[in-house]
Amino acid sequence: MLARLRSSLLLSVLAASGVAAQETPPPPGQEVTQLRARHILVQAGDGAAAKIAAIKKQIEAEVAREVAKLPAPNNSDKERARILDAAFARIAAKESACPSKTSGGDIGWFGRHGVVVEPFAKAAFAVQPFHMSEPLVTEFGHHLILVTDRKTVRGTEKGVLPPKLPR
């Protein structure tokens, strides 16, 4: 029930930002990939493309500065991911036009088809975890996406099974 409520809330938040479509669980037995992501939405208008590009550069510069401060043994991909996630969340909370800004732009888990609009899904699924997309445009505005996780789930008669854990 909690998962259904969370999914419903995610769709409501995404619908309010113009990103979401209708959620469809995978067919029983079929495995699908899901992503967890944050995003920043800048509403279309004069200067929107420049603003979203500037936001991306701001995040990249902040991450580079903070990673450079780390001592060599701590200068790892894990630390870079932590710094990127925090910087993206902070800037999403300040700059995004999406209601998800209250959670640092976190839009939760979604599949490749049926949850978010196609240009958004295409861009998100082209990115590896803890990397940002290039700025993209949908009919709702300009977006920047940070993928924070990726998992595989299997459909059941009642929805989905938990993700497969690495062995």
C-alpha positions as CSV (number, residue, x, y, z in Angstrom):
1,M,0.0,0.0,0.0
2,L,2.8,2.4,0.9
3,A,4.5,1.7,-2.5
4,R,1.2,2.4,-4.3
5,L,0.7,5.7,-2.3
6,R,4.3,6.7,-3.1
7,S,3.8,5.9,-6.8
8,S,0.6,7.9,-6.9
9,L,2.4,10.8,-5.2
10,L,5.2,10.6,-7.7
11,L,2.8,10.7,-10.6
12,S,1.0,13.7,-9.0
13,V,4.3,15.6,-8.5
14,L,5.4,14.8,-12.0
15,A,2.1,15.7,-13.5
16,A,2.2,19.0,-11.7
17,S,5.5,19.7,-13.4
18,G,4.3,18.3,-16.7
19,V,6.7,15.4,-16.8
20,A,4.5,12.5,-16.0
21,A,2.3,10.3,-18.1
22,Q,0.5,7.1,-17.0
23,E,2.3,4.5,-15.0
24,T,2.2,0.9,-16.3
25,P,3.8,-2.0,-14.3
26,P,5.7,-4.5,-16.3
27,P,3.9,-7.7,-17.4
28,P,4.2,-10.7,-15.1
29,G,7.6,-12.3,-15.4
30,Q,9.1,-9.5,-17.5
31,E,12.1,-7.7,-16.2
32,V,12.5,-4.0,-16.7
33,T,15.0,-1.4,-15.7
34,Q,14.0,1.5,-13.5
35,L,15.9,4.6,-12.6
36,R,15.8,6.9,-9.7
37,A,16.5,10.5,-10.5
38,R,16.5,14.2,-9.5
39,H,15.6,16.9,-12.0
40,I,15.6,20.6,-12.4
41,L,12.8,22.2,-14.4
42,V,13.1,25.7,-15.9
43,Q,9.9,26.9,-17.5
44,A,10.1,27.7,-21.2
45,G,10.6,31.3,-22.1
46,D,13.2,33.9,-22.9
47,G,16.5,32.8,-21.5
48,A,15.4,29.3,-20.3
49,A,18.0,27.5,-22.5
50,A,20.8,29.7,-21.2
51,K,19.6,29.4,-17.6
52,I,19.5,25.5,-17.6
53,A,22.9,25.5,-19.3
54,A,24.3,27.9,-16.6
55,I,22.8,25.7,-13.9
56,K,24.6,22.6,-15.2
57,K,27.9,24.5,-15.4
58,Q,27.4,25.8,-11.9
59,I,26.9,22.3,-10.6
60,E,29.9,20.9,-12.5
61,A,32.1,23.8,-11.2
62,E,31.0,23.3,-7.6
63,V,31.6,19.5,-7.8
64,A,35.1,20.0,-9.3
65,R,36.0,22.5,-6.5
66,E,34.8,20.2,-3.8
67,V,36.4,17.1,-5.2
68,A,39.7,19.0,-5.6
69,K,39.7,19.7,-1.9
70,L,39.5,16.0,-1.0
71,P,42.7,14.2,0.0
72,A,43.9,11.7,-2.6
73,P,42.6,8.5,-0.9
74,N,39.1,10.1,-0.5
75,N,39.1,11.5,-4.1
76,S,36.9,8.5,-5.3
77,D,33.9,8.1,-7.5
78,K,31.8,7.5,-4.4
79,E,32.8,10.8,-2.9
80,R,32.3,12.6,-6.2
81,A,28.8,11.0,-6.4
82,R,28.0,12.2,-2.9
83,I,29.1,15.7,-3.7
84,L,27.3,15.8,-7.0
85,D,24.0,14.6,-5.4
86,A,24.2,17.2,-2.6
87,A,25.0,20.0,-5.1
88,F,22.3,19.0,-7.5
89,A,19.7,18.7,-4.7
90,R,20.6,22.1,-3.2
91,I,20.4,23.9,-6.6
92,A,17.2,22.0,-7.5
93,A,15.6,23.2,-4.3
94,K,16.6,26.8,-5.1
95,E,16.1,26.9,-8.9
96,S,13.6,24.3,-10.1
97,A,10.0,25.2,-11.1
98,C,8.9,21.6,-10.3
99,P,7.1,20.8,-7.0
100,S,9.8,18.1,-6.5
101,K,12.1,21.0,-5.5
102,T,11.0,20.5,-1.9
103,S,12.8,17.1,-2.0
104,G,15.9,18.4,-3.9
105,G,14.3,17.5,-7.3
106,D,14.0,13.8,-6.3
107,I,11.3,12.2,-8.5
108,G,11.8,8.7,-7.2
109,W,11.8,5.5,-9.3
110,F,10.4,5.3,-12.9
111,G,10.5,2.9,-15.8
112,R,11.5,3.6,-19.4
113,H,7.9,3.6,-20.7
114,G,4.7,5.0,-19.3
115,V,5.7,7.1,-16.4
116,V,7.5,10.2,-17.8
117,V,7.2,11.9,-21.2
118,E,9.4,10.3,-23.9
119,P,12.1,13.0,-24.3
120,F,12.6,12.9,-20.5
121,A,12.8,9.1,-20.4
122,K,15.1,8.9,-23.4
123,A,17.5,11.4,-21.8
124,A,17.4,9.8,-18.4
125,F,18.0,6.2,-19.6
126,A,21.0,7.4,-21.6
127,V,22.8,8.5,-18.5
128,Q,24.6,6.4,-15.9
129,P,24.1,6.8,-12.2
130,F,25.6,10.0,-10.8
131,H,26.0,11.6,-14.1
132,M,23.9,14.5,-15.4
133,S,22.0,14.6,-18.7
134,E,22.6,17.3,-21.2
135,P,19.9,20.0,-20.9
136,L,16.8,18.9,-22.7
137,V,13.5,20.4,-23.8
138,T,10.0,19.0,-23.4
139,E,6.7,20.6,-24.0
140,F,6.9,21.6,-20.3
141,G,10.2,23.4,-20.2
142,H,13.9,22.8,-20.0
143,H,15.2,20.0,-17.8
144,L,18.4,18.8,-16.3
145,I,18.4,15.2,-14.9
146,L,20.7,13.6,-12.4
147,V,20.3,9.8,-12.4
148,T,21.0,8.5,-8.8
149,D,20.3,4.8,-9.1
150,R,19.4,2.0,-11.5
151,K,17.7,-1.3,-10.8
152,T,16.0,-4.2,-12.5
153,V,12.6,-5.3,-11.3
154,R,10.3,-8.2,-12.4
155,G,6.6,-7.9,-12.9
156,T,4.1,-10.0,-11.0
157,E,0.3,-10.3,-11.0
158,K,0.2,-7.7,-8.2
159,G,2.8,-5.3,-9.5
160,V,6.6,-5.7,-9.2
161,L,9.0,-7.9,-7.2
162,P,11.8,-6.2,-5.4
163,P,15.0,-5.6,-7.4
164,K,17.5,-8.4,-7.9
165,L,20.3,-8.0,-5.5
166,P,23.9,-8.6,-6.7
167,R,25.3,-11.9,-5.6
